[in-house]
């Protein structure tokens, strides 16, 4: 009996496979175009499903209107003004052109003289033609020829350049990337005006055909890193790429880690600064976030303000960020360990106050921390998903109400509410959201270690985390460099940011060529005469009087 059902299932599968092969053969396009204009237009209509936004305009050109032609474009992703002014107008109202079309081939004449656009190319392959059509180009078809013209008329509505929404800075540029890959690459070129800034484009996604580009500075970047990035991108075989996060997850070195091994930013000045250090930028059409590879751990605590402010201020703020990260990582765990195992480490008066607060709480400190952390994560997620008008109000009011109600109900102690609130604020203050979300996840592991072994568990967890970080790689570059391995020449831009006039070398493990970024003796040298600038002028005024 089981063999009967097995045979029936195999028979059904073979029939389904045969039907699928027949459907694919029916939908398969011919490789090259037909010489008949009507046949070509019928294929376009069939392939696009007679979509209402695919516009087909037929024209008759030539001195006696004997040449039949058609203009095909997709409404909404083209510049209609360019089509009307530079295509249709020049093809129909140019009398000198009409005379030439009698004696010469219409295809070459239209491409060379009539189409007054920046990019015009000949296409004869159906795949290339349909890809250009769906990318916003306008297709010009002629009767009696198996080739067509593809004119670049990409346009449509786009979001204007605005201020960064996730990476704010006090000084520096107020521009951020948009969803247009052409706009994003142009913004970087406005900053780095150098012909060695190279750009390579490709399309990824069998269905979406998403434009992806890699940008790097030739002569500074490590050629092996560029080749590795190029190889990993070409290895991607997926139907769609909707955001740079798809690319990030498909090309990262290590998947079993919560720490990000690629850096993403929406600031053009950040991309320019990392390109000058020898990194590779990956642009994806449809997203304002650009990926940077390779990435190192200390990079996620750097901000654009660090390089625009004085070195002492930048060092103090960057050190504060490192402290903030560790507070967001082990804040609740330290409270759980101290109140559960190591009460002798708490001052006596504070210990008495905490014990009095926890007298009516029926749960241990670990359960308190879990309850409050989960509640704050729910409020944080609700604040993100709700509309802006009520999102912030709900998150703040919800936190106050839940915290106050939980304390009055005796579920948690006031000290626990303070610790969790400080931890949440510390996670908000971390510059990179990618590293902040990693700390939010690892925080729960530290809480379990603290509830099991106390401070010994926290120290063991920190050691294991550091070992894990040292084992990570980002396109072959150690994740903890230049701290591990320690490179003294590059240690001036880690936790401490030394003055600009001492940062002579680029990161050695990232760029292998042209490591020196500036000349010698760049330290400011004030004049030896320490007198007032206007002292000689005042002396001359007194002599004249």
C-alpha positions in Angstrom: 0.0 0.0 0.0 2.7 2.6 0.8 4.4 1.7 -2.5 1.2 2.6 -4.4 1.0 6.1 -2.8 4.7 6.5 -3.5 4.3 5.7 -7.2 1.3 8.1 -7.4 3.3 10.8 -5.8 6.2 10.3 -8.2 3.9 10.3 -11.1 2.3 13.6 -10.0 5.7 15.2 -9.4 6.8 14.2 -12.9 3.6 15.6 -14.4 4.1 18.9 -12.5 7.7 19.1 -13.6 6.6 18.6 -17.3 4.0 21.3 -17.0 6.5 23.7 -15.5 8.9 23.0 -18.3 6.2 23.6 -20.9 5.2 26.9 -19.2 8.9 28.0 -19.2 9.3 27.1 -22.8 6.1 29.1 -23.7 7.3 32.1 -21.8 10.9 32.0 -23.1 11.8 35.0 -25.3 13.7 34.7 -28.5 17.3 35.8 -28.0 17.3 38.5 -30.7 14.7 40.9 -31.9 12.5 40.5 -34.9 12.6 42.7 -38.0 8.9 43.5 -37.8 7.8 46.5 -35.6 4.4 44.9 -35.0 6.0 41.7 -33.8 8.4 43.4 -31.5 5.7 45.5 -30.0 3.5 42.4 -29.5 6.4 40.7 -27.6 6.8 43.8 -25.4 3.1 43.8 -24.6 3.1 40.1 -23.9 6.1 40.2 -21.7 4.8 43.2 -19.6 1.3 41.8 -19.4 -0.2 44.8 -21.2 0.6 46.9 -18.1 -1.1 50.2 -18.2 2.0 52.2 -17.2 4.0 50.9 -20.3 3.5 53.6 -22.8 3.8 52.9 -26.6 3.7 55.8 -29.0 3.9 55.1 -32.7 5.2 57.7 -35.1 5.9 58.0 -38.9 9.0 59.9 -39.8 10.8 60.6 -43.1 10.1 63.0 -45.9 7.0 61.0 -47.0 6.3 59.5 -43.6 7.3 56.1 -44.9 9.4 55.0 -41.9 7.3 53.5 -39.1 8.8 53.8 -35.6 7.6 53.5 -32.0 8.8 54.9 -28.7 8.3 52.7 -25.6 8.8 53.8 -21.9 7.4 53.1 -18.5 5.4 56.0 -17.0 6.6 57.2 -13.6 10.3 56.3 -13.8 11.2 58.4 -16.8 11.6 62.2 -17.4 8.6 63.0 -19.6 10.1 66.5 -20.4 13.2 64.9 -21.9 11.2 62.5 -24.0 9.0 65.3 -25.4 11.8 67.8 -26.0 14.7 65.7 -27.0 13.1 62.7 -28.6 9.7 63.3 -30.1 10.3 67.0 -31.0 13.7 66.4 -32.7 12.5 63.3 -34.6 9.3 64.9 -36.0 10.1 68.6 -36.6 13.7 68.4 -37.9 13.3 68.9 -41.6 17.0 68.4 -42.4 16.8 65.1 -40.6 13.7 64.0 -42.7 15.7 64.5 -45.9 18.6 62.4 -44.7 16.3 59.6 -43.6 15.5 58.9 -47.3 19.1 58.3 -48.3 20.6 56.7 -45.2 19.8 54.2 -42.5 17.3 55.7 -40.1 18.7 53.9 -37.1 22.2 55.4 -37.3 20.9 58.9 -38.2 18.4 59.0 -35.3 21.1 57.8 -32.9 23.7 60.3 -34.0 21.7 63.5 -34.8 18.1 63.3 -33.5 18.4 62.0 -30.0 19.8 64.9 -28.0 20.4 62.9 -24.8 23.5 62.0 -22.9 23.5 58.2 -23.4 22.2 56.4 -26.4 23.1 52.8 -27.3 22.1 50.1 -29.8 20.4 47.0 -28.4 19.5 43.8 -30.2 19.0 41.4 -27.3 15.6 41.1 -25.7 17.0 40.7 -22.2 19.1 43.9 -22.5 16.2 45.8 -24.1 13.7 44.8 -21.3 16.2 45.6 -18.6 16.8 49.1 -20.0 13.1 49.6 -20.4 12.4 48.7 -16.7 15.3 50.8 -15.5 13.8 54.0 -16.9 15.3 54.2 -20.4 13.2 54.9 -23.5 13.3 52.4 -26.3 13.1 53.5 -29.9 12.0 50.8 -32.4 12.0 50.9 -36.2 10.2 48.8 -38.7 12.4 46.6 -40.9 15.4 46.3 -38.5 16.2 43.9 -35.7 17.9 46.5 -33.6 16.6 49.3 -31.3 17.9 52.4 -29.6 18.0 52.8 -25.8 18.1 56.4 -24.7 18.8 57.4 -21.1 15.7 59.2 -19.8 15.7 58.1 -16.2 13.8 60.4 -13.9 10.6 60.3 -11.8 9.9 61.5 -8.3 12.8 61.2 -5.9 13.3 62.2 -2.3 15.4 65.3 -1.9 18.6 65.5 0.1 17.9 66.0 3.8 19.7 66.0 7.1 20.8 62.6 8.5 18.2 60.9 10.6 20.3 58.4 12.5 23.8 59.9 12.7 23.5 63.5 13.9 26.5 65.7 14.4 27.1 69.2 15.8 29.6 70.2 13.1 30.1 68.9 9.6 27.8 68.3 6.6 24.0 68.4 6.9 23.6 66.2 3.9 22.6 62.5 3.9 22.2 59.9 1.3 18.9 59.3 -0.6 17.4 56.2 -2.2 19.0 57.0 -5.6 22.3 55.4 -6.2 23.3 58.0 -8.8 22.7 60.8 -6.3 24.7 59.0 -3.6 27.8 58.4 -5.7 27.7 62.0 -7.0 27.6 63.3 -3.4 30.8 61.4 -2.6 32.5 62.6 -5.8 31.7 66.2 -4.8 33.9 65.6 -1.7 36.7 63.6 -3.3 37.5 65.3 -6.6 40.1 62.8 -7.8 40.1 60.6 -10.9 41.5 57.7 -8.8 38.1 57.4 -7.2 36.9 54.4 -9.1 33.3 53.0 -9.4 32.3 49.5 -10.5 28.6 48.8 -11.1 26.7 45.5 -11.3 23.2 44.2 -11.0 22.2 41.7 -8.3 18.9 39.9 -8.0 17.3 37.7 -10.7 14.0 39.4 -10.3 14.7 42.9 -9.0 17.9 43.5 -11.0 19.0 45.9 -8.3 21.9 48.3 -9.1 24.9 47.8 -6.8 28.1 49.7 -7.0 31.5 49.5 -5.2 33.6 52.6 -4.8 37.3 52.8 -3.8 40.3 55.0 -4.3 42.9 53.4 -6.5 46.4 53.6 -5.1 45.2 53.7 -1.5 42.9 50.6 -1.2 44.2 47.1 -0.8 43.7 45.4 -4.2 43.1 42.0 -2.4 40.2 43.5 -0.4 38.6 45.0 -3.6 38.9 41.6 -5.3 37.3 39.8 -2.3 34.4 42.3 -2.2 33.9 41.9 -6.0 34.0 38.1 -5.7 31.5 37.9 -2.8 29.1 40.2 -4.6 29.2 38.2 -7.8 28.6 35.0 -5.8 25.2 36.2 -4.6 22.4 34.3 -6.3 19.1 35.6 -5.0 15.8 36.8 -6.5 15.7 40.2 -4.9 17.9 42.8 -3.1 15.6 45.4 -1.4 18.1 47.0 1.0 21.8 47.0 1.8 21.0 44.7 4.8 20.5 41.9 2.2 24.0 42.5 0.9 25.5 42.7 4.4 24.1 39.3 5.5 25.2 37.6 2.3 28.9 38.8 2.2 29.8 39.0 5.9 32.7 36.9 7.2 31.0 35.4 10.3 27.3 34.6 10.6 27.3 33.2 14.1 27.9 36.4 15.9 25.8 39.4 17.1 28.5 41.9 16.3 28.4 43.6 12.9 31.3 43.0 10.6 30.3 45.6 8.1 29.7 49.3 8.9 26.7 51.2 7.4 26.3 54.9 7.3 24.0 57.5 5.7 26.6 60.4 5.8 28.7 61.2 2.7 31.5 62.7 4.7 31.8 59.4 6.7 32.0 57.4 3.5 34.6 59.9 2.1 36.7 59.6 5.3 36.7 55.8 5.2 37.5 55.7 1.5 40.6 57.8 2.3 41.6 55.2 4.8 41.5 52.5 2.2 38.1 51.0 2.7 35.6 50.0 0.0 32.1 51.5 -0.1 29.1 49.4 -1.4 26.2 51.4 -2.7 22.7 49.8 -3.2 19.9 51.4 -5.1 16.8 52.0 -3.1 18.4 52.6 0.3 20.2 55.6 1.9 22.6 53.4 3.8 26.0 52.6 2.4 28.1 49.7 3.5 31.8 50.0 4.3 34.3 47.2 4.3 36.3 46.1 6.1 35.0 47.2 9.5 36.8 47.1 12.9 35.3 47.1 16.4 36.5 50.6 17.4 35.0 52.1 14.3 31.5 51.7 15.7 32.3 54.1 18.5 33.6 56.8 16.2 31.6 59.8 15.1 32.0 62.5 12.5 32.3 65.1 15.4 35.5 63.3 16.6 37.4 64.5 13.6 35.9 68.0 13.4 36.6 68.9 17.1 39.9 69.3 19.0 41.7 66.1 19.9 41.3 66.5 23.7 37.5 66.9 23.4 37.3 64.1 20.9 39.3 61.8 23.2 37.1 62.6 26.2 33.9 62.0 24.3 35.1 58.8 22.7 36.3 57.4 26.1 32.8 58.3 27.4 31.3 56.2 24.6 33.4 53.2 25.5 32.2 53.5 29.1 28.6 53.9 28.0 28.9 50.7 26.0 30.1 48.7 29.0 27.3 50.2 31.1 24.7 49.2 28.6 26.4 45.7 28.5 26.8 44.8 32.2 24.7 47.4 34.1 21.9 45.1 35.2 24.3 42.2 35.5 26.5 44.1 38.0 23.4 45.0 40.1 22.3 41.4 40.2 25.8 40.1 41.1 26.3 42.7 43.8 22.9 42.2 45.5 22.9 38.4 45.2 26.5 37.3 45.9 28.7 40.2 46.8 26.8 42.4 49.3 30.1 43.2 51.0 31.1 45.4 48.0 28.1 47.7 48.6 28.5 50.5 51.1 26.6 49.7 54.4 24.1 52.6 54.2 23.3 51.9 50.6 23.0 48.2 51.3 20.5 48.9 54.1 18.4 51.1 51.8 18.4 48.5 49.0 17.4 45.8 51.5 14.6 47.9 52.8 13.3 48.5 49.3 13.5 44.8 48.4 11.8 43.6 51.6 8.4 43.5 49.9 9.6 42.2 46.5 8.8 38.5 46.2 11.3 37.9 43.3 15.1 37.6 43.3 17.1 40.4 41.6 17.6 38.3 38.5 13.8 38.0 37.9 13.4 41.7 38.6 16.0 42.5 36.0 14.4 40.2 33.4 10.9 41.7 34.0 12.1 45.3 33.7 14.4 44.7 30.7 11.7 42.9 28.7 9.2 45.7 29.6 11.7 48.3 28.4 12.4 46.4 25.2 8.6 46.2 24.5 8.3 50.0 25.1 11.3 50.7 22.9 9.9 48.6 20.0 6.4 50.2 20.4 8.0 53.7 20.3 9.7 52.8 17.0 6.7 51.3 15.3 4.1 53.8 16.3 3.6 57.1 14.3 6.0 59.9 15.3 3.3 62.0 16.7 2.5 59.5 19.5 5.5 57.2 19.5 7.7 59.2 21.8 4.8 60.1 24.1 3.8 56.4 24.5 7.3 55.3 25.2 8.1 57.9 27.8 4.7 57.8 29.5 4.6 54.0 29.3 8.0 53.8 31.0 7.0 56.1 33.8 3.6 54.5 34.4 4.9 50.9 34.2 7.9 51.7 36.4 5.9 53.5 39.0 3.1 50.9 39.0 5.6 48.0 39.3 7.3 49.7 42.3 4.0 50.4 44.0 2.8 46.8 43.3 5.9 45.4 44.9 7.0 43.6 41.8 10.3 45.4 41.4 12.4 47.7 43.6 13.1 51.4 42.9 16.8 50.7 42.6 16.2 48.1 39.8 14.1 50.7 37.9 17.0 53.2 38.2 19.5 50.7 37.0 17.5 49.5 34.0 16.7 53.2 33.1 20.4 54.1 33.1 21.2 51.1 31.0 18.5 52.0 28.5 19.8 55.6 28.2 23.4 54.2 27.8 22.3 52.0 24.9 20.6 55.1 23.2 23.9 57.1 23.6 25.9 54.5 21.6 26.8 56.1 18.2 26.1 53.0 16.1 22.7 51.3 16.3 24.3 48.0 15.0 26.6 47.7 18.0 23.9 49.0 20.4 21.5 46.2 19.4 24.3 43.7 19.9 24.8 45.0 23.5 21.1 44.7 24.1 21.2 41.0 23.2 24.4 40.1 25.0 23.1 41.9 28.1 20.8 39.0 28.9 23.7 36.5 28.8 25.6 38.6 31.2 22.6 38.7 33.5 22.4 34.9 33.5 26.1 34.7 34.2 25.8 37.2 37.1 22.8 35.3 38.6 24.8 32.0 38.4 28.4 33.0 39.4 28.2 36.6 40.5 31.1 38.9 39.4 33.1 35.8 38.5 30.5 35.1 35.8 30.7 38.6 34.5 34.5 38.5 34.3 34.3 35.1 32.6 31.7 36.5 30.1 33.9 39.5 29.3 36.9 37.3 28.7 34.9 35.1 26.4 33.5 38.1 24.6 37.0 39.5 24.0 38.3 36.2 22.8 35.3 36.0 20.4 36.0 39.6 19.1 39.6 38.8 18.5 38.6 35.7 16.5 36.4 37.7 14.1 37.6 38.9 10.7 36.1 41.5 8.3 37.3 40.7 4.8 40.5 39.2 6.2 41.2 42.2 8.5 41.3 41.4 12.3 38.2 42.8 13.9 40.0 44.2 17.0 42.9 45.9 15.0 44.8 48.1 15.7 44.4 47.0 19.3 44.8 43.2 18.6 47.2 42.9 16.9 48.5 46.1 18.4 49.9 48.5 15.8 51.5 51.5 17.5 51.4 53.7 14.4 47.6 53.4 14.2 46.8 53.4 17.9 46.2 57.2 17.8 42.7 56.8 16.4 41.3 54.2 18.7 40.1 55.0 22.2 42.3 58.1 22.2 42.2 60.4 19.2 45.6 62.2 18.9 46.0 65.5 17.1 45.7 65.6 13.4 49.3 66.7 12.9 50.4 63.4 14.4 48.1 61.1 12.3 50.6 60.7 9.4 49.7 57.0 8.5 46.6 55.3 7.3 45.5 52.0 8.9 48.1 49.5 7.8 46.0 46.4 7.7 43.3 48.1 5.5 45.3 49.9 2.9 48.6 48.4 1.7 49.7 51.3 -0.5 50.3 55.0 0.0 50.1 54.7 3.8 51.4 58.2 4.4 48.5 60.7 4.3 50.3 64.0 4.9 53.7 65.6 5.1 56.0 66.1 8.0 56.2 69.1 10.4 52.5 69.8 10.2 52.3 70.9 13.9 51.1 74.5 14.2 54.0 76.8 14.8 53.1 80.2 16.1 55.6 83.0 15.5 58.4 83.5 18.0 57.4 87.1 18.7 54.6 86.7 21.2 53.6 90.4 21.0 50.2 91.7 20.0 49.5 91.7 16.2 48.5 95.3 16.3 51.3 96.5 18.6 53.3 98.0 15.8 50.3 99.8 14.4 49.5 101.4 17.8 53.1 102.5 18.2 53.0 104.2 14.8 49.8 106.0 15.6 51.3 107.4 18.8 54.4 108.6 16.9 52.2 110.4 14.4 50.3 112.1 17.1 
